[in-house]
């Protein structure tokens, strides 16, 4: 059984005090949630303070982005080395907002995935189609291209070296949610692509998360699907009660 993941992407939100308070609430509750891995991904300026709260505990820390160079004249960027130094284990790469708002290309995402691995970070590698792609029948082509280009040259040694997140772009911040069956169909597609790349063992072990308007009232149906191994949560991760309810819902998968 793949250990489910509840990852909170705080995006560009919260004040310093609110970030610490949220991290502490999750940290304090996490020991009562065995069987689920909890990851918090705060804005970069809060990484150090959140790291102090969750250090030596069951909650993992993640960055929201990284640059592919280790250091240099890259104003405004943050390197994998810096993320590791501050205590990160994970880093989100290729989030839909990075792709569609900030225009990151598959090539740039790929360079970041490989940079994460060089710095011993586990990339949470995001893929997903727009509403136009889905309605025009291009979903499979888009997902396949993103997976193959994004993971080109990446060579995991174990299934824990990579987490994938499927984000239907049309369901992020819109209140819409892919049905559990729609989401699982894409998850099966992604797992099949991983099987083609690296074989059965890695395909069976790599965790694939769903991200798209995840809430406490839809988590149970999502994690009941055989290929959904947890969630990447946006807005609902900003409230401890909601995020912890989602994490408890993820435990249903590990207990099933």
N, C-alpha and C positions, 0 to 999 in steps of 0.2 A: 504494500500500500504506500502510495506517494504521500508524504506529509503535506497537508494543505497549508497554503500561505494566505495570510491576510495582510496586505501591504497598503499602507496609507500614504497617498501622495498629497501633501498639503499645498502643493502648487505655490502661488505667490500670495500667501495669506498669513494672518495672525500677527500679533505683536510679540515682542520678546517674552513678556510675562505670560501671555496666553499660550505660547509655544511650550514653555517649561511646564506650565500647569497641565496641559494636555498630555505631554510626554510622561509626567509623573503619574497621572491617572491611569494611563495605559500600562506603564511599568508596574504599578502596584497591583493591578488586576491580572497581569499576565501569568503569575504562578498558578492561578486558578483556572488556567486554560491550557492544560497539557494536550498535546496532540495536534497543535496548530502552531506554525511559525509566524510570528508577528514582526513586521518590518515597518519602521517609520521613516518617511522621506521628507524632511522639512526643507524650507528654503536654505540655501547655502550659508546665509549669515547666522542661522540658528543651529547649524550642525554641532558646533562645539558645546553649546549650552545643553542641547538635547543629549549629546553624547555623555555629558557628566551625569545626567539623570538616569540613563539606561545602562551605563557601563556595568559590567559584571552581573548583568541580569539576563533574562530570557528574551528581551526585545532587541532585535537587530536594527542597525542604522543604515540608511541608504541615501545616496545623493540623487538629485533629480536630473542631473546632466553631467557630462564631463567633456573635456577637449582631448583630442587624440595625441597631442604632444605632451611630454612630461614636464616641460618648463619652457620659458622664453618670453618673447615680446608679444604676448597675446592678451591684450588688455580686456578685462572683464571675464576671462575664462577661468576654469578651475580644472586642475589635472587629476588623473587617477591617483597619482602619488599623494596629492593633498587630501583627497577623500580618504585614502587609507590612513594617512597620518592622523586625521581627526577621529578615526574610529569606524569608518564605514565598512560594511561587508558587501553591500549591494550598491548598484547604481542603475536608475532607469535610463534606458537608451532608446531613442526613436519614438518617444511619446507622440501621440497624434497631434498635439498642439505644437510640438517641435517640427513635425513634418508639414502640417497644413497652415499653421499661423506663421512660423518662423522659417518655413521653406527648406528644411533639411532634406537632402537627397538620400537615396539608398546608399550611395557611395560614402557620404559623410557618416551615416548611421553605422555602416560597416566598419569604418575606421575607428569609431567610438567603441563598438563591441570588442574589437581586437585590442584596443587600448585598455579597456576594462580588464581583460584577461591578463595583459602584461603586468598589471598592477594588483593582481590577485583579488579583483573585485568580481562579484557575480553580476553580470548584466541582466536586468529585467528588460528583455528585448521586446519592443512593442510592434505589433502589426495590426492593420485594420483597414477596412474599405469605407468609402463615403456612401451616402445614400444614392448618389448618381451611379456609382459603380455597382451597387447591389441591384438597383432597379433596371440597369441595362444588361444584367447578366454577366458582369465582369468580376464579380467577387472572387471567384476561384483564381482567375488569372492574376489579380492584384495581390492577393495573399501569397500566392506561389512566388511571384516576382520579389516581393518584399522579403520573404524568408530566404530565398536562394541568394539574393544579392546582399542582404544584410548579414548573412552568416558565411559568406564566401571567405575562405582562409581561416575561419575560426575552427579550432579543433579541441572540443571538450575532452578531458581525460576521464571524467566521471559525470554522472547525470546532474550532480549538484553544482556543476560549473556554469549552468545556464538556467534561467527561468524565462519563459515566454509569456507575454500578455497579449491576448486578443482584445482589441478595442474597436468595436463597430463605431466609426466616427459619427454616424448619424444618431447614436444613442448616448453621446457624451454631453452632459449639460443641457439636454433637451427634454428630459423627463421620460424619454422613450427608452425601452429596454428590449434587447433581443430576447425572444422567448428562450427558455432553457434549451429547447430542441434546436433552435436556430444557432445558438452559441455553440452547442456541442457538435453540430455538424462542422463548423469551422475548426473547432479544436481537433476533431478527428482528421480533418484535412492537414492541419499543421503537424500533427503527430505522424501522419503518413509521410510528409515531406522530411521530417527528421529521420524517419526510418530509412528513407532513400539515401540521406546524407551519411548517416553514421551507424545504421544497423538497428536490430531489434532491441538490444539491451538498453542503449541510450534512449531510444524512442519510448521504451516502457517506463523509464525512470525520470525523464525530464518533466518538470511541472509546468503546466500551461494554465494561466490564470485568465479570468474574464474581467474586463474593465469596461463599464458602460452604465452609468446611473445605478450603481449597486446600492441597495438599501437593506435595512433589516428585514423588510417584508418580502424581498425577493431572493434572499440568499439561500434559503432552504431548497427552493426549486433548482437553483443554479448548481449547487454542489451535489445534488442528487444525480447529476449527469455523469456518466462514466469517465469522460475525458476532461472535466473541469476540476482543476486541482486547487481552487481558491480564487481570490479576487484581488484586483488592483483598484482601490477605492479612492475617489476624489472627494467631492463635497461632504459625503457622510463621514469621512475620516477626520473632519475638523471638530466633531463633537464626540467626546469620549464615550458617552452612553450609546450613541449610534454605532460607532466603530467597534466597540466591545461586543455589542449585540451581533454585528456581522462576524466578528471573530468567533463568537460562540456558535454561530451558524455553521462556520467552516468546520468546527469540530464534529459536526454530524457526519462529515465524510470520513474522518479518521476513526470514528466509532462504528461505522457501518460494516 
